[in-house]
Amino acid sequence: MTTPAPAAAPAAVPGKTLGIVGLILAFIGPLSLLGLILSIVAKVQSKRAGVKNTPATVGIVIGIIVIVLTIILWVTVFATLLSACAGLEPGTYQIDGGGTLTCG
């Protein structure tokens, strides 16, 4: 009686692990740029090998979205602070929420 040959392990997809890491980091605000970069590198590696890398593609999309939303948030915060100082003399003011606002 012969025993069947063990099934060969599937070939590793180049860039797949890096794509997954990039995807995870893309969701984390301060690390989204790093996640975007890693996802792009993983996508290039997979493309050179001629295989699809869905986690890398999703990491690229999510990274771009998070970066754009972060930029919009910071622009909004900065514009709000500038408008708060628009009608005030230079100086430091107490904010009702417990902070200070320095204008000028």
N, C-alpha and C positions, 0 to 999 in steps of 0.2 A: 504494500500500500504506500502510495506516495503522499507526501504532505504538500499542500499548496504553498506556493511562494508567498512570503509576506508582501502585503501591498506596499508599494513605494509611497513614501511620504510626499505630500504635495510640495511642489517647488515654492520656495519663499518668493513673495512678490517684492521686488526691489522698491524700497521707499514706503512700504505699507506701515511699518511700525512708526517711522518718522511722521507719516501722514496722520496717524492716530494721535501721536503726541502733539502735533501741530493743531489738530482739531480741538483737543482738550484745552490747550493754552489759548486758543482763539476766543474761547468763552470767558476767559479771565481778563477783565478790563485792562489792568496795567501790563499784562503779558500778551495782549492780543496782537501786538506788532510782531513779537517773537513767534507766536503761533502762525501768523500769516507767512512769515519768512520760512519757517520750517515746512509749512504746507506746500509752499511753492517749490522748495528744494525737493520734497518728496514727490511732487507731481512730475518734475523734470526727470527724476531718477526712473520713475515708473514709465514715463513716456518713452525714454530711451530704450527701455527693456520691451516696449510694445505691449504693456499691460495697463488696464484701467486701475485707478486708485481713487475710489469714491471718497474715503475719509479725507484725503488731501484736497480734493475738489471742494468738499463741504467746508473744510478748514479755511480755504481761501475765501469763500463767500462769507462765512461767519466772521472771519478776521476783518474783512473790509467793512462789513456792516457795523461791527463793534467799534472800529476806529472812527468811522464817520459819525456814529452816535456820540462818541466821546468828544470829538471835535465840536459838534453842535452844542453839547452840554457846556463845554468850557467857554465857547463864544457867548452863549446865553448868560452864563454866570458873570463873565467879564462885562458884558453890555449892561447887565443889571447893576453891577457895582458902579460903572461909569455914570449911569443915569441917576443913581442915588446921590452922587456928588455934584450933579449938574447945577442945582440951585443953592448950594451951600458954600459958605466961605471956607478957605483952607483951615484945617484943624482936625481935631479928633472928636468924634461924636459917639455917644453911647447908643447902642441899638437896643430896642425893647427886648429882644430875645436873649440879651446877656452878653453881647459882643461889642466890639468897637469898630468904627468906620473912620479911616483916616483919609481926608481929602486934601488935595493940593499938592 
